[in-house]
Every structure is written in C-alpha cells, then in structure tokens.
Amino acid sequence: MTLDIDRQPLPPMRLRAVVLFALLAMVVTACLPGAVGPSRSPTGGGASPSASPSPSGPTPVPSFVRPTPTPMPTFYTYTVVAGDSLTSIARRFETTGRSIAWWNRATYSSLDPESPSYAPNRIEIGWILVLIPGVVVDDQNPPGMSPEPGSSGGPGPSAPPTVAPPVTPAPGAAAIVVSHGPREVRRVALTFDMGGRLDPALDIVAWLRDNRVPATFFPTGESGAGTAIGRTVLDAAELRPDLFELGNHSWDHPDFSELTAAAIADQLTRTETAVLAQAGRTTKPWFRPPFGTWDDDVRQAVGDAGWAYLVMWDVDTIDWKPTSDGGPTARDIEAKVVARAEGGSIVLMHLGGWNTLEALPAIVGGLRAKGLELVTLSGLLLP
C-alpha cells in the first residue's frame, strides 16, 4: 500500500531546526567509538583501565568527553593550623577575612563583626572555619548566620577536606621527610634557622616584615628564649601571623642521630614550651634537624613526640659560613637561590647568616620575576 504525502515546503523556522539537528547528528556520529581511529587515554597509556580487551586490541576511548557542569558555590571546611590568620586563609581561598568572619560568627563570637568583642586577629589552632572559595560577602548584605553542619550547601560530614595531609602524625607514625613541595605549584618557601650567630636577625626580620615577605623561622630553644634578639624575633612572629610561622630546631643544636628517643622528645618539648610561652605560637608540625642529620630512628622519635614533618631543603645558601672562610658573598647567595629555586623549593638560610640581609632584596625580586610566589611552609605543603 502506498501512502500519499502532501509535500509542502517547510516553514523557514522548521527548516532551520531540521538543518541544525542534522548537523548535530553528524558531529555526534563522528565522535562515536569506531567512527575515528584509536585514540589515547587522558593518561597517555592507551585505553582506560576499565576498558574490556577485544581480539583486535584495546577498545578505543571516545575523543569527545562531555564537559562536567560547573558546580554551584558551596561551603568548605578549614581547620586552623599554626601560623594561620584570617588574612592568610582568605588569601589562600580568594576571599576576605571579613567574609570568613561573617560566615563563622554564629560559631565563634569573637568573629562576629557586629559584636563589641570582635577580634579577627585572634583565632586558635584547631578551630574549624567554614568558607566559600572565591566568594566575598558584602557588609551591606551579610549572611544571616553560619550554615548548619549537614544542611544543604553546608559543611556536613561529607564536605571535602581542605587541609591535607594532617598536621599531627598518626599514633606510631614516623615524621615525614620533606625537602621540597609539589613541583607543579609556583610557590617557594624561604626558611631561616636561628641559632648561634644572631647579629643581623632583627634587621632581616624587619626587612621581611616591611616588604611583606612570608617566611618560616626555625629557632633553637636556647636562641629563641635565651637571648634578647631571639625573644624579639619570636615577638615579631606573634605580631605577624599572616607573614611568619615557626618550626622547631631543637633546644641546643645536638646531632639527633646520637640521641635516644627520650632525649629527642626532651629537646623538642623544651623548645616548644619556651616558644609557646614567648610567642603564643606552636612549632608543630615542623621540625628541622640540626646539621640536617636524621635516620629512621630519628624520624620515629620525632613523630612519636608529635611533630609530623622533618623539614629539609633543596636550595642551601651556606650563608652560615663567612666569606673570610670561603663562604658566599651576597651576590653568590642571590645567584644560587634565583638560579636553583623552582616550584615547590624550600630555601635554607639563617637569621644570623653572613651577607643574607644584603642578598634578600635581589633574591625576592629575582624569584618574583620568575613568576614564583613566596609562602610559608604551610602555604607550600598544606594547601
């Protein structure tokens, strides 16, 4: 049987729709497996691990991947660690300290901008803050209150963590040895040991502060708590938690590979107690071994004492050695750091270093000219 169809011309709008539909069908058909030759997986290793093999080889991976929809902004949780301030946290998540205060005012009264007790510069290690990365709250239209845990869009138990790895070692875990951070980031950490010679220390700290250069200081207990210069350095770290953080460099700089586990714990805890009393800041989770000496027993003892990271370096200025003994000039120090530092580098210097102060302006300028951002160890290793 033959059907007679009245062949009338399509209206212009319907005609355009038909043409667009046909073009779309051609594109989708061309992107289906079998319509093109074998393609490489995103990892560059041929088919994905879940692909089923066939007699002719791995199943080709489609060359077209549907884009993932951009998620709506959602709250994240952040646990405050040593050296944090609202300003440094806000900078990391591309928001403002004032916004973080508004979001958390119902949980921490000192963060309520409308309260007489508002004290945004006083946050405590272990506080859990909620925030929305990349979002800024307008004071003229603040949020009504912090989100309830587990509510829609709130930081419930399933919210992705924003701090990793943990800042304290798991029970029985040895300290993690780090000599640099992730290479794919464009960040560099300047670190300064403090022990022995201290003459230029205050000038170095003042220059870093005045030029807003973040740094991590590793004082020994004797130098930090037992000298006027050391106490002033710790005071500066207390006043500028947005710029400076502290690590532990032992009490009196012994070779840790020659100490018992009990002696190691004593060295670390004595220094921690002295630094906390002077600066109100913990040295955890960072420990730097004197002379850079460590072994598996040292790692275990340090972890058992409560320090999660044994911090080494990948750029050593050797600024502890005076020029008269063959040590580097300011130009030598600057040239080495700028030439060797790369993404993730940890640079070793000393607050009592010879020619370190004179080299700093060129070091900072040279690293920034290479597109590298200067951060604390937390900014490098705990993003």
N, C-alpha and C positions, 0 to 999 in steps of 0.2 A: 504494500500500500504506500502511496506517495502522499506526503503532506505538502500542501501549498502554503508557502510562507510569503506573506506580504512584504516584499523587500523595499522598505522605505529608508531613506537616508537618516543616519543617526543625528540627533541634535548635537551642536558643537560641543557642549559641555560633556555629554556622554562619550563623544568621540575622543576627546582629550583624556578622559578617565580610562577608556579602553587602551589607548596607546601607552599611557603611563603604567597600567597594570601589566601590559605585555613586556615593556622594558624591564620592569621589576622582576618578572618571572625569568627573563633571560639572565639577569645578573645572578639571581639565586641559584639557577640551574648551573651556571658556570662555576659557582663556588662549591658545589657539592662534591664529596669524595668520588673519584673516578672520572670527574669532568676535567681534572687537571692532573699533571704528573705528581709523583710522590713529593711531599713537602717535609721540611724538617720541623721537629717539635720545638717549642719555645726554649728548651734546654739544649738544643743543638745535637741531640743524640738519636735522631730518628723518631720512631713512634713513641707515644707516651707509654709509661709502664703498664697502663691498664688495657692497651690495645691487644686484641687477640691475633696471634700469628696465623697466617694462611700459607698454603703451599707456595704462593708467589712472593712471599716476604711480608714485612710488617704492613698493617693497614695504614694507608696514607692519612695524615692528620689534615682536617679541613684548613684551608688557608684563610677562611673567614671566621672570625670569632665575634660573636655578638658582644658588644660592649656592656660592661656591668653598669647598671644605673647608679648615678651618684647618690649616695645616701644623704638623708637629711641630717643637719647638725644634731649631735647627741652628746650627752654628758659623759665625761671620762672621770675616773678617779685617779688621784695622785697622792702618794704618801710622802710627806715631808722628810727629807734627809738632811744630814749635816751640811751646812753651807747654804741652804736654801733661804730665799726671801721671796715675798710676793712678786717683787720686780723680776727676779731671775726666773721664777716659774712662769710668769706671764710672758717673758721674752721667749722662753723655750716653746710655748704653745701659741704664740702670736696673738695674745690678748693683752689685757692690762691688769695690774694689781688691784685696781678699784673694782674691776669686773669680778675677779676672784673673790674679793671681799663680799660683794653683794650676793653672789651665789652661795656663800657659806655662812652668812650672818646668823642664820637660824641655828646652826650647829655650834659656832664659836662666837660668843658675844663680843669678844674683842675685835671681831672683823665686821661688826655692824656699823656702817658709815653714819648711821643716824644716832648712834649711842654715844654718850659722853665718854665712855671707856674705850672708844675706838682706838686701837693700837696696831695698825697694819704691819709695823716693823717687828712685832713680837709674835712669831709663830714658833711652834715647838716641833721637834723631831717626833715623828710618828703620827702627827695629825693627818687625817685623810680628807683631802680637799676635792671638791667636785668643780669641774670647769668644762667649757665648750671650746675646743681649739679653734682659733681663727675668728672667734666672735667677741665683740666688745659691747658691754652693757652701757647704755646711756643713763646718766644720773637722773635725767628728767623722766625716764621710763624704766625704773629698776624692776627686777623680778620681784614678785610678791614674797617668795621665800625659797629656800633651797629645795631641790627635788627630794621626794621621799625615796629612800632606798627601795628598789624593786618596782617603782612606779614607771609608767610609760615614759620612756626617754630618760629615766633616771639611772643612777649608777648602781643598779642592783647587783646581785652576786655574779651575774653573767657578763657584767661590763668588762671589756678588755683591759688588762692591767697596763699602766703607762710607765711603770718603773720595773726594769729588769736588767741584770739579774738582781737577786736580793742583796741588801746592804749588810746583812749579817750572815755568817756561814751557818749552814745547817749543822746540827749536833754531830760531832765527829768528822766534819768535813775539813780538809786542809785548805789553807788560804790559796786563792787563785793567783798565779803569777801573771802579771801583765807588763809588757814592755812597750805596747802601743795600743791604740784603739782601732776601731774599724777603718780600713783604708778607704772605703767608699765615701766617707764623710769629709768635708772640707774644714775640719777643725783641728786645732793644735793646742795642747796643754803645756803651759810654762809652769815648771815646778822648781821650788827653791828649798834646798836643805838649809837648816840653821843649826850650827854647832861650831865650836872653835872660834875662829876669827869672825867678828861681828861689826867691824868698823863702819862699812858703808850700808849696813842693813836698813837703818831708818831712812836714808836717802833713797834707797831702792824702793822701799815700800811707799814712800811719799810720791815718787815718780809714777809708780804703778797706779796709785790712787788718783793722782791728779790727771792722769791720762786715761783713766777708766779701763785699765788692762787687767782682766781676771788672772788669778794665779792661785796655786796651791802651795802652802808652806809646810815643810816637814821639820818642826823643831825637835831637838832633844829636850828632855825634861830639865837637865841642868841649864841649858842655854835659855830655854823659854821661861822658866820660872825662877831661875837662879841669877839672872842678870837684869840690870835696868833696861838695857836695849831689848832683850828678849821679851820682857814684860810689855814694853811699849809696842813691839810688833804684835803680840797677842791682843793687846787692846785695840790696835788698828783692825785686826781681823774681826773682833767683836763688833766694832762700829760699822764695818762694811761687809756684811754677809753676802751682799749682792756681788761683790768682787772677789773676796778671799775665802778660801776654805783651808782646813788644817788636816794634816796627817801626822802619824806617829813615827819618830825616827829614833826610838829607844830613849833610855834615861841618860846614859853616859857614853854611848857610841862603842859598845864592845862588838867583837866578832860573834854573831849569833850562832855560827856553826860550832863554836866551842862551849856553848851554854847548855845547861839542862833545860827541859821543858818548864820546870818550875822557875828557873832564873829568867827565862824568856818572858813568862807571864808577869813576873815581878817588874821587869824592865818596862813592859808595855803599860801595865796598870798604874805604875807610879807616874809615868808621863801623862797618861790620860787624866789622872786625878789632879795633877798640877795644872794642866791646860784648862780643864773644866773650871777649876777654881779661879783662874785668872781671866779667861776669855768667855766662859759660859758656853763653850763650843766643844763638841766631841771630836776626837781624832779618827773615830771609826767612820768608814770601813777601811781607811787607807793606812798601810804600814810600808815604810821603805827601810830595807835592811842596811845597817852600817857597812860601808865598803862594798855594798852590793852583793854581799856573801849570803848564800842560802843553800839549803839542801832539803830533801824530803822531810827530814825530822824538824827542820825549822818551819817549813810550811805547815806541818801538822800542829806544832806547838802554837804558832801564830793563829791558826784557825780555831784551835781549842780555846785560846784566850779571848776570842771574839772579834778578830779583825778578818774581814772577808778577802781583802786584796793585798798581795805583796807586790808593790809597785816598783818596777824597774824603769828603763828608758830606752829610747832608740837614737837619741842625739845627746852626746855628752860633751859639754863645753870645756871640761877640765879647768874651769875657772878657779878652782881651789889652789892652783899652782901659780906662784908669782912668776912674772916674766924673767926675773933675775935667775930663776932656777929652770928656765926653759919653758915656762908656761906661756899661754897665748896672750897676745895683745888684744885690745878692744876690737881692732879690725879683724883679727883671726877669729874671735868669738862670733862676731856678726856674720862673717863669711861662711863659717861652718854651719851655723843654725839655718841661715836662709837657704844655703845650697842643699842641705840634707833633710830638712823638715819637709814632710808631706802630710797628706790627710791622715789623721789618727796619731801623729807623732806625739811623744812625751819627751820634752826637753828638760835636761838636768842642769840646773845652775845652783848657785849658793848665795844666800843673803850676805855672806862675808866674802864673796868672790872678788878676785883681783880683776879690775877692768870691766866688771859686769855692768856697773851703773853706766859707764861710758858707752857700752855696746848696746844697751837696751833700745834707745831710740831707733837705731838702724835695724835692729832685729825686728821690732814691732812693725816698722814701716815696710821692711822687706817682705815679711810674711803676709801682711795685708795686701801688698802689691801682687803677691802670687795667688790672691783670692782665698787665703786661709783665715778662718775666724779663730780668735784666741778665746779659750774657755778654761774653766776649772776641770779637775778630773771628773767631777760629777757630770759636767756638761759634755765631756768626751765619752765617758764609759757608762753613764746611766741616763741615756736619752729618754 
